[in-house]
Amino acid sequence: MRLLVLSFSAIVVGSASVNAATVFLGDAGIIPVGSEGAILGAGLGAPGSAEVNGGTIITLLPGANLDSTGGPKIDVGDGSTGDLLITGSGTEVRAIGNGTGARAEIGGDFFDAGTGIVNIESGARLLIQEASIAPGALGTQVFLGASGTGTLNLKSGTLDVLSGSSAYFEIGSVGGGAMGSLNAVNGSAINIIGSGVPIDGQNDIIIDVGKDGPSTGSINLIESTMSVSASGNNVMLNLGKPNALGTLSLNDASVSLTGDDVSLKVGNGGLAGASLNNGSSLTMAGANEAILEIGSDGTGSMTIEGGSSVVVDGQVYSRIAVGSNPGSNGSLSILSGSSVLLSGPNAVMDIGDPSPNGSDSSMGVVTISGLGSSLSTDTDILVGKCCDNGSTRGILSVSDGAVVTTPSLTIDSGGILMGDGGMIVGNVYVQRTGLVSPGLSPGWLTIDGNLELGSGSVLELEFLSDTIFDRIITLGTVSASGPFEIVLSFLDGYRPIAGQTWEFLSSASVSDTFLSNANIVVKGLGASSLFLERSDNSAGQFLQVRAEAIAPVPLPPTLVLVLGALFSLFAFRHSKRECECQAEPQVVGGRLAV
């Protein structure tokens, strides 16, 4: 093992006074201590590249300055183009601060844009560490693409960012087209760990991916892990801050966020997307709070597929919010055997904007589809609760064998529950202008619990033929707490015969309140007569619609126009003959009189 300790402004490859070069760092000596922290740089003002290999360990120590200039730094691509390769088992680059912070700047430094690439490969390690735990000590900082383009690639490598105080990781910032990316493949590990004394608002870990637009940031993990933890302090991961784009992509990979308050905001004022595939996992564990927001004052989407999983667990409070902040739009898709678990003693899930202010209202959509796909919560799910004018603000769709498990699912105004072949395990309450529309034109939905329709709510059913129509299977009771509408929509010209019946709802028990409060609205049949009835058998009770009188088939619009034209022509010719008869010339006194 070869050891190189740098405690002054040490090795700079490519600068304003040094032409392009490549340096291979092997055996070296110790550089005397100076006022500034040691720097390992490449591409500072002129192109340059450096490589650390062969089991070499390079340690960058702090200088005598008590401010950030005294902290050691990795500086690649500052005002020019630079690259740094750290490769080989046992090879390490360490930047260790002592109260003055330690940092890495790859692709610019907020003032001078550049292009920087750092590759950590084949068992090598990069360590950015602030050792001091003294209150107010500067923490660790990592910047990828601060005004320029910065890329940090790990291939069977390790990145450790350790701090006795705060830790800040920024990927793509300052704007002007800045781009930053963190990529890990082939069993790589990223560890961002804060061990500082709990101090409110001081010793947190903050990761911003896409900040200060127009900038772009991304984290991409394949067969790799990312662990972020701050014992007693907060962990915040933000994708897509105002006017910026941020993305998170996991493929057979895992991300864990652990702290006092833990949050992941997808679309935090900007545009963002997160995707988990091929058995990936995201775990959020908060000793106090754990909050996942998709569409947080911006536009965000999260897709979980291929048997992947998300767990949000706060010991005091947990929340998943999908498009539920004013002015935001969010979508969550749980597909192909994937799962989302929201747990904790005070857990709540909001889909759609809960704000009553229509001008700030947002949109949230949650789609759960596929056998084995599931959404489970320890407490309530709320869909909608906005916009009594009838506009849609929240949608929950459950299809193709997917299951939602919750003690209580409330479809409020602006909310829709739909899906074909899905199941809700829990009680379903439909309030105000909330809408339940089973099927996907048409189909069926199962509720393993009670169904209650509130005043002003809507149950919409579609009919395509005598045998193809929407159905609801309820294993609990069906009731109504106030007047509501059952909208019967007949599609594609389907017209039943008198006496036709459709059993659209089966239940263990149908309350008289359901029948007495139901108001039938028919679409697509004109002034037909349809009646709601209840029937019983040993398995339970059924609600059916019976058709008594079906309105005549209306004439096609083109035929109406043709008949109207013929009638007008007939009337015109008839009136013309009458006019001709009345105007027949007569001879009066030898003269022709008209």
C-alpha positions in Angstrom: 0.0 0.0 0.0 1.4 3.4 -0.9 0.3 6.5 1.1 0.3 10.1 -0.2 -0.7 12.8 2.3 -1.4 16.2 0.8 -1.8 19.0 3.3 -1.3 22.0 1.0 -2.6 23.1 -2.4 -1.1 20.0 -3.9 -1.6 18.5 -7.3 -3.3 20.4 -10.1 -3.3 18.9 -13.5 -4.2 21.4 -16.2 -4.4 25.1 -15.1 -4.1 28.6 -16.6 -0.3 28.3 -16.3 0.0 24.5 -17.0 -0.8 23.0 -20.4 -2.9 19.9 -20.8 -1.4 16.9 -19.2 -2.0 13.5 -17.7 -0.5 12.6 -14.3 -0.4 9.1 -12.8 -0.2 9.2 -9.1 1.8 6.4 -7.4 4.5 6.7 -4.8 4.9 10.2 -3.6 6.0 12.2 -0.5 4.3 14.6 1.9 3.7 18.2 1.1 4.2 20.7 4.0 1.1 22.2 5.7 -0.1 25.5 4.4 -3.0 27.9 5.0 -5.3 26.4 2.5 -6.6 22.8 2.4 -5.0 20.4 -0.1 -6.5 20.2 -3.6 -6.5 17.3 -6.1 -7.5 19.0 -9.3 -7.8 18.4 -13.0 -9.0 20.8 -15.7 -8.7 24.1 -13.7 -8.5 26.7 -16.5 -7.0 24.2 -19.0 -7.7 20.6 -19.9 -6.2 18.0 -17.7 -6.6 14.4 -16.4 -5.3 12.4 -13.5 -5.4 8.8 -12.4 -4.9 7.2 -9.0 -4.3 3.4 -9.1 -2.4 0.4 -7.8 -3.7 0.5 -4.2 -2.5 4.1 -3.6 -4.1 6.0 -0.8 -4.1 9.8 -1.2 -5.2 11.8 1.8 -6.0 15.5 1.4 -5.7 17.3 4.7 -7.1 20.7 5.9 -5.0 23.9 6.0 -4.6 26.5 8.7 -7.4 28.7 7.5 -10.5 28.5 9.7 -13.0 29.2 6.9 -13.9 27.0 3.9 -10.6 27.7 2.2 -9.0 25.6 4.8 -10.9 22.6 3.8 -9.5 19.9 1.4 -11.1 19.7 -2.0 -11.5 17.5 -5.1 -11.7 20.0 -8.0 -12.3 18.6 -11.5 -13.5 20.6 -14.6 -13.3 24.1 -13.2 -13.3 26.5 -16.1 -12.2 23.8 -18.5 -12.3 20.1 -19.1 -11.0 17.6 -16.5 -11.2 14.0 -15.6 -10.1 11.9 -12.6 -9.9 8.1 -12.5 -9.6 6.3 -9.2 -9.2 2.6 -9.9 -8.2 -0.7 -8.4 -8.8 -2.6 -5.2 -7.5 -0.7 -2.2 -7.1 2.5 -4.1 -8.5 5.5 -2.2 -8.7 9.3 -2.4 -9.6 10.9 1.0 -10.5 14.5 1.6 -10.7 15.0 5.4 -11.7 18.3 7.0 -11.4 19.3 10.6 -14.1 22.0 11.2 -13.5 23.7 7.9 -15.4 21.3 5.7 -14.4 18.9 2.9 -15.8 19.1 -0.5 -15.8 17.9 -4.1 -16.5 20.2 -7.1 -17.0 18.3 -10.4 -18.0 20.5 -13.4 -17.8 24.1 -12.2 -17.7 26.0 -9.0 -20.7 28.4 -9.4 -18.4 31.0 -11.0 -16.6 29.2 -13.7 -18.4 26.6 -15.8 -16.6 23.5 -16.9 -16.9 19.8 -17.7 -15.7 17.4 -15.1 -15.8 13.6 -14.9 -14.7 11.4 -12.0 -14.7 7.6 -12.3 -14.4 5.3 -9.3 -13.8 1.7 -10.5 -12.8 -1.8 -9.6 -12.9 -1.7 -5.8 -11.6 1.9 -5.5 -13.1 4.4 -3.0 -13.6 8.2 -2.8 -14.1 9.6 0.8 -15.3 13.1 1.5 -15.3 13.6 5.3 -15.7 16.3 7.9 -14.4 14.8 11.1 -15.4 17.6 13.5 -18.6 17.2 15.6 -18.3 20.7 17.1 -21.5 22.8 16.8 -21.3 25.1 13.8 -18.5 23.2 12.1 -18.7 23.3 8.3 -20.0 20.1 6.8 -19.2 18.1 3.7 -20.3 19.4 0.3 -20.4 17.6 -3.1 -21.3 19.6 -6.2 -21.9 17.9 -9.6 -22.5 20.3 -12.4 -22.5 23.6 -10.5 -22.9 25.9 -13.5 -21.2 23.4 -15.8 -21.5 19.7 -16.5 -20.4 17.3 -13.8 -20.5 13.5 -13.8 -19.5 11.0 -11.0 -19.5 7.4 -12.2 -19.1 4.4 -10.0 -18.4 0.9 -11.4 -17.8 -1.6 -8.6 -16.7 1.4 -6.6 -17.6 3.2 -3.3 -18.4 6.8 -2.5 -18.5 7.7 1.2 -19.7 11.2 2.3 -19.3 11.3 6.0 -20.0 14.3 8.3 -19.9 15.1 11.9 -22.2 18.0 11.1 -24.2 18.8 8.0 -23.9 17.2 4.5 -25.0 18.8 1.3 -25.1 17.1 -2.1 -26.1 19.1 -5.1 -26.5 17.6 -8.6 -27.2 20.1 -11.4 -27.5 23.7 -10.3 -27.2 27.4 -10.8 -28.9 27.3 -14.2 -27.8 28.2 -17.7 -28.1 24.5 -18.8 -26.0 23.1 -15.9 -26.1 19.3 -15.8 -25.1 16.9 -13.1 -25.3 13.1 -12.8 -24.5 10.5 -10.3 -24.3 7.0 -11.8 -23.5 3.7 -10.0 -23.4 0.2 -11.5 -22.1 -3.3 -10.8 -22.4 -3.5 -7.1 -21.3 0.0 -6.3 -22.2 1.6 -2.9 -23.0 5.3 -2.1 -23.1 6.1 1.6 -24.0 9.6 2.8 -23.9 9.5 6.6 -24.3 12.3 9.2 -23.2 11.6 12.8 -23.4 15.1 14.2 -25.1 16.1 17.5 -28.8 16.7 16.8 -29.2 20.4 16.3 -32.4 21.6 14.7 -31.9 22.8 11.2 -28.1 22.6 11.3 -26.9 19.0 11.0 -29.2 17.8 8.3 -28.4 15.9 5.1 -29.8 17.7 2.0 -29.6 16.2 -1.5 -30.9 18.4 -4.3 -31.2 16.8 -7.8 -31.9 19.5 -10.3 -31.8 22.9 -8.6 -32.1 26.5 -9.9 -33.3 26.1 -13.4 -32.8 25.7 -16.2 -30.6 22.9 -14.9 -30.8 19.1 -14.9 -29.8 16.5 -12.3 -30.0 12.8 -12.2 -29.2 9.8 -10.0 -29.0 6.4 -11.8 -28.4 3.2 -10.0 -28.0 -0.3 -11.5 -27.3 -3.3 -9.2 -26.1 -0.8 -6.6 -27.0 0.7 -3.3 -27.4 4.2 -1.9 -27.7 4.7 1.9 -28.5 8.1 3.4 -28.8 8.4 7.2 -28.6 11.1 9.9 -29.1 9.9 13.4 -31.2 12.4 15.3 -31.2 14.9 12.3 -33.2 15.2 9.1 -32.7 13.7 5.6 -34.2 15.5 2.6 -34.0 14.3 -1.0 -35.5 16.8 -3.5 -36.0 16.0 -7.2 -36.7 18.9 -9.6 -36.6 22.2 -7.6 -38.2 25.4 -9.2 -37.6 25.6 -13.0 -35.3 22.5 -12.9 -35.5 18.9 -13.9 -34.5 16.1 -11.5 -34.7 12.3 -12.0 -34.1 9.2 -10.0 -33.8 5.8 -11.7 -33.3 2.4 -9.9 -32.8 -0.9 -11.7 -32.2 -3.9 -9.3 -31.0 -1.2 -6.9 -31.9 0.1 -3.5 -32.1 3.5 -1.7 -32.6 3.9 2.0 -33.3 7.2 3.8 -33.1 7.2 7.6 -33.3 10.0 10.1 -35.5 12.0 12.5 -37.6 13.6 9.8 -37.2 12.0 6.3 -38.7 13.4 3.1 -38.6 12.7 -0.6 -40.1 15.3 -2.9 -40.6 14.4 -6.5 -41.3 17.7 -8.4 -40.4 20.1 -5.7 -41.5 23.2 -7.5 -40.1 22.0 -10.8 -40.3 18.8 -13.0 -39.2 15.4 -11.8 -39.5 11.7 -12.4 -38.6 8.6 -10.3 -38.6 5.0 -11.5 -38.0 1.7 -9.7 -37.7 -1.4 -11.7 -36.5 -5.0 -11.6 -36.9 -5.6 -7.8 -35.6 -2.2 -6.7 -36.5 -0.8 -3.3 -36.9 2.6 -1.7 -37.1 2.7 2.2 -37.9 5.8 4.1 -37.7 5.4 7.9 -38.2 8.4 10.2 -37.9 8.3 14.0 -40.4 11.2 13.8 -41.8 11.8 10.3 -41.5 10.1 6.9 -43.1 12.0 4.0 -43.2 11.1 0.3 -44.6 13.9 -1.9 -45.1 13.3 -5.7 -45.9 16.6 -7.2 -44.8 18.9 -4.5 -45.6 22.5 -5.7 -44.5 21.2 -9.1 -45.0 18.2 -11.5 -43.8 14.8 -10.4 -44.2 11.2 -11.4 -43.1 7.9 -9.8 -43.4 4.5 -11.5 -42.8 1.3 -9.5 -42.7 -1.9 -11.5 -41.1 -5.3 -11.9 -41.6 -6.4 -8.3 -40.1 -3.3 -6.8 -41.2 -1.8 -3.5 -41.5 1.4 -1.5 -41.9 1.6 2.3 -42.7 4.9 4.0 -42.6 4.5 7.8 -42.7 7.3 10.3 -42.8 6.4 14.0 -45.0 9.5 14.8 -46.4 10.7 11.4 -46.3 9.3 7.9 -47.7 10.7 4.6 -47.8 9.9 0.9 -49.1 12.9 -1.1 -49.8 12.6 -4.8 -50.6 15.9 -6.4 -52.0 17.2 -3.2 -50.2 20.5 -2.7 -51.9 23.6 -4.2 -50.7 24.1 -7.8 -49.0 20.7 -8.2 -49.6 17.6 -10.3 -48.5 14.1 -9.4 -48.9 10.6 -10.6 -48.0 7.3 -9.0 -48.0 4.0 -10.9 -47.6 0.6 -9.1 -47.3 -2.1 -11.7 -46.4 -5.7 -12.4 -46.3 -7.1 -8.8 -44.8 -4.1 -7.1 -45.9 -2.7 -3.7 -46.2 0.5 -1.7 -46.5 0.3 2.1 -47.4 3.4 4.2 -47.1 2.6 7.9 -47.0 4.3 11.3 -49.5 5.2 14.0 -50.6 8.4 12.2 -50.4 7.7 8.5 -52.4 9.4 5.8 -52.5 9.3 2.0 -53.8 12.2 -0.1 -54.5 11.8 -3.8 -55.5 15.2 -5.4 -55.5 18.7 -3.9 -57.2 19.0 -0.5 -57.2 22.8 -0.9 -60.7 24.3 -1.3 -59.2 27.1 -3.4 -60.1 26.1 -7.0 -57.5 28.4 -8.5 -54.7 26.6 -6.8 -56.1 23.1 -7.2 -53.9 20.3 -8.4 -54.3 16.9 -9.9 -53.2 13.5 -8.5 -53.5 10.1 -10.2 -52.6 6.7 -8.6 -52.8 3.7 -10.8 -52.3 0.2 -9.4 -52.4 -2.7 -11.9 -51.3 -6.3 -12.2 -51.5 -9.4 -10.1 -49.5 -8.9 -6.9 -49.4 -5.2 -7.2 -50.5 -3.6 -3.9 -51.0 -0.4 -2.0 -51.3 -0.8 1.8 -51.8 1.9 4.4 -52.2 1.7 8.2 -54.8 4.5 8.2 -56.8 6.6 5.7 -56.6 7.3 2.0 -58.3 10.4 0.7 -59.1 11.0 -3.0 -60.2 14.5 -4.0 -61.7 16.9 -1.5 -61.7 19.8 -3.9 -63.8 21.5 -6.4 -67.6 21.1 -5.9 -68.0 22.4 -9.5 -67.5 18.8 -10.7 -63.9 19.0 -12.0 -61.7 16.1 -11.4 -58.7 16.5 -9.0 -57.9 13.0 -7.8 -58.2 9.5 -9.4 -57.5 6.1 -7.9 -57.6 3.2 -10.4 -57.2 -0.4 -9.3 -57.1 -3.1 -12.0 -56.1 -6.6 -13.1 -55.7 -8.3 -9.7 -54.2 -5.3 -7.9 -55.2 -4.7 -4.2 -55.6 -1.6 -2.1 -55.6 -2.3 1.7 -56.7 0.5 4.0 -59.0 0.9 7.0 -60.8 3.7 5.2 -60.9 4.9 1.6 -62.8 8.2 1.1 -63.7 9.5 -2.3 -64.5 13.2 -1.8 -65.5 15.9 -4.2 -63.3 15.9 -7.3 -62.3 12.3 -6.6 -62.9 9.2 -8.7 -62.5 5.5 -7.8 -62.3 3.3 -10.9 -60.7 0.1 -12.2 -61.4 -3.3 -13.7 -60.6 -6.5 -11.8 -59.1 -4.8 -8.7 -60.0 -5.0 -5.0 -60.3 -2.6 -2.2 -59.8 -4.2 1.2 -61.5 -1.7 3.6 -64.5 0.5 3.9 -65.3 2.9 1.1 -67.0 6.2 1.7 -68.2 8.4 -1.2 -68.9 12.0 -0.2 -70.3 15.2 -1.8 -69.5 15.0 -5.6 -67.2 12.0 -5.3 -67.6 9.4 -8.1 -67.3 5.6 -8.1 -67.1 4.2 -11.7 -66.2 0.5 -11.7 -64.5 -0.9 -14.8 -62.6 0.6 -17.6 -65.6 0.7 -20.0 -67.0 -1.6 -18.6 -65.7 -3.9 -15.9 -65.9 -4.8 -12.3 -64.6 -3.8 -8.9 -64.5 -5.7 -5.6 -64.8 -4.1 -2.2 -64.0 -6.3 0.8 -65.7 -4.0 3.3 -68.7 -1.6 3.4 -69.8 0.9 0.7 -71.5 4.0 1.8 -72.8 6.7 -0.7 -73.1 10.2 0.8 -75.3 13.1 -0.2 -74.4 14.4 -3.6 -72.2 11.5 -4.5 -72.4 9.6 -7.8 -72.3 5.9 -8.8 -71.8 5.6 -12.5 -72.4 2.4 -14.4 -71.8 1.6 -18.1 -73.7 -0.9 -20.3 -72.4 -2.3 -23.5 -74.7 -5.3 -24.0 -77.1 -7.6 -22.2 -74.1 -9.3 -20.6 -71.3 -6.7 -20.7 -71.8 -4.0 -18.0 -70.2 -2.6 -14.9 -70.4 -4.5 -11.7 -69.5 -4.0 -8.0 -69.0 -6.9 -5.6 -69.2 -5.8 -2.0 -68.5 -8.3 0.8 -69.8 -5.9 3.4 -73.0 -3.8 3.5 -74.2 -1.2 1.0 -75.9 2.0 2.3 -76.5 5.6 1.7 -76.4 8.5 4.1 -78.2 11.0 1.8 -79.6 11.5 -1.8 -77.2 10.4 -4.5 -77.2 9.6 -8.2 -76.9 6.4 -10.1 -75.9 7.3 -13.6 -76.7 4.5 -16.2 -74.8 5.1 -19.4 -75.6 3.0 -22.5 -72.7 2.8 -24.9 -72.2 2.4 -28.6 -75.9 2.4 -29.5 -76.8 -0.6 -27.2 -80.6 -0.7 -26.7 -82.1 -3.3 -24.4 -85.6 -4.8 -24.8 -88.3 -4.2 -22.2 -88.0 -6.5 -19.3 -84.2 -6.7 -19.5 -82.4 -6.8 -16.1 -78.8 -6.3 -15.0 -77.5 -7.3 -11.6 -74.9 -4.7 -11.1 -74.2 -5.0 -7.4 -73.9 -7.9 -5.0 -73.6 -7.5 -1.3 -74.0 -9.3 2.0 -76.6 -6.7 2.8 -78.2 -3.7 1.0 -79.7 -1.1 3.3 -83.2 0.4 2.6 -81.4 3.8 2.7 -79.6 2.9 -0.5 -82.9 2.3 -2.4 -84.7 5.3 -0.9 -81.9 7.8 -1.6 -81.0 6.6 -5.1 -81.9 8.9 -8.0 -81.5 7.2 -11.4 -80.1 9.2 -14.3 -80.2 7.5 -17.7 -77.8 8.4 -20.6 -78.0 7.1 -24.1 -81.6 5.8 -24.0 -83.7 8.9 -24.2 -86.9 9.0 -22.1 -86.8 5.3 -21.1 -88.1 3.8 -17.8 -85.7 1.9 -15.7 -86.2 0.8 -12.1 -83.9 -0.1 -9.2 -84.8 -3.3 -7.4 -83.3 -5.5 -4.7 -83.4 -9.3 -4.9 -82.3 -11.9 -2.3 -80.8 -15.4 -2.3 -78.8 -17.6 0.1 -75.5 -15.9 -0.9 -76.7 -12.4 -0.1 -78.5 -9.5 -1.7 -78.4 -8.1 -5.2 -79.2 -4.8 -6.7 -80.5 -4.8 -10.3 -81.8 -2.4 -12.9 -85.0 -3.4 -14.8 -86.0 -1.8 -18.1 -89.7 -1.4 -18.5 -90.2 1.1 -21.4 -87.5 1.8 -23.9 -87.8 5.1 -25.9 -88.0 4.7 -29.7 -84.7 4.8 -31.5 -84.1 8.4 -32.5 -83.6 9.1 -36.2 -80.0 9.6 -37.3 -79.3 13.3 -37.8 -78.6 13.0 -41.5 -82.0 11.2 -42.0 -83.7 14.0 -40.1 -82.2 16.6 -42.4 -83.2 14.6 -45.5 -86.8 14.2 -44.3 -86.9 17.9 -43.3 -85.7 18.9 -46.8 -88.3 16.6 -48.5 -91.1 18.0 -46.3 -90.0 21.6 -47.1 -90.0 20.8 -50.8 -93.4 19.2 -50.6 -94.8 22.1 -48.6 -93.3 24.6 -51.1 -94.7 22.8 -54.2 -98.1 22.5 -52.5 -98.2 26.2 -51.7 -97.1 27.0 -55.2 -100.0 25.1 -56.7 -102.4 26.9 -54.4 -100.9 30.1 -55.5 -101.2 29.1 -59.2 -104.8 28.1 -58.7 -105.7 31.4 -57.1 -103.9 33.4 -59.7 -105.6 31.8 -62.8 -106.2 34.6 -65.5 -109.7 35.6 -66.2 -111.2 37.6 -69.1 -113.2 40.6 -67.9 -114.8 42.9 -70.4 -112.7 41.7 -73.2 -109.5 42.4 -71.2 -107.1 40.0 -69.6 -107.4 40.4 -65.9 -105.1 38.9 -63.3 
